[in-house]
């Protein structure tokens, strides 16, 4: 029978927080490295990368916190590779410490005493239908408010234009007649 590796809930939460920081930094490194792979890192980015790489070593095969900070690569291209390796390390750790929950139908950390969900992998249907309906209602109200504001601004601008045209008439300037079409101006919607 295979041995089940169990971890503490605090370590699982630390892993998920580190995953978020690491993926954000790697996305930045990849986007810059795609344009300028040999460009040098700034001090702020280098320090942040070294801190994240240090924290990622905790989830490595030796599973102990290292004493020294790892050195980050001097270029963006090298940093993107280093961060990709650290993400692979976190993915391997996650694969060996998570499992599938049949009753809940999502991946869980194998923690003591009870498993806890891998929050970043929770399916969308885990969120309540009431919350989705509430957000739909809020979006509809916002769209209605924006539409009313647009119509109000348009109407005030139109009236200001008519008033300005009337003020210009006594000076002898020619003003074209206004269109009296009730649908003018018509805004088409898809």
Secondary structure, 3 states (H helix, E strand, C coil): CCCCCCECHHHHHHHHHHHHHHHHHHHHHHHHHHHCCCCECCHHHHHHHHHHHHHHHHHCCCCCCCCCCCCCCCEHHHHHHHHHHHHHHHHHHHHHHEEEECCCCEEEECECCCCEECHHHCCHHHCCHHHHHHHHHHHHHHHHHHHHHHHHHHHHHHHHHHHHHHHHHCCCCCCCCCCCCCCCCCCCCC
